[in-house]
């Protein structure tokens, strides 16, 4: 069963404002909490691309300890996050538990999550990180939800770019 969709496109601006406020108030951890509320997705991660060419975990929400160990660093092209960065497009699975596509890494099932999506965090057209969210049970992400998540990624990129220019 699908979770209720986030705000409709006419009211996406309040979601953007909520996310922007969350970043200002509490950084990426608060951002993931608010994003989880907006998108009805309890689990979330933010990975940034490092100078070493690996994705590095920067923030997480409701990720089991045994999974955290495995997702500290992710090679480009491996798993959903690595593929989202490599392709610079969202990678989504309706049910992580039954996936046979090979897009998810074997340890991903340990999250217990079903509907999962990893979207590139884009600075301009360049992927500089990955935002991932998931929920228990199957879920197909709508075009509107994907657009909202891509917009959330752009907010993260602008925040990070702004911090590095200070």
Secondary structure as UniProt FT lines:
FT   HELIX           9..11
FT   HELIX           12..39
FT   STRAND          43..49
FT   TURN            51..52
FT   STRAND          54..61
FT   HELIX           65..70
FT   STRAND          73..75
FT   TURN            76..77
FT   HELIX           79..87
FT   STRAND          91..93
FT   HELIX           96..98
FT   HELIX           106..111
FT   STRAND          116..123
FT   TURN            124..125
FT   STRAND          126..134
FT   HELIX           143..164
//
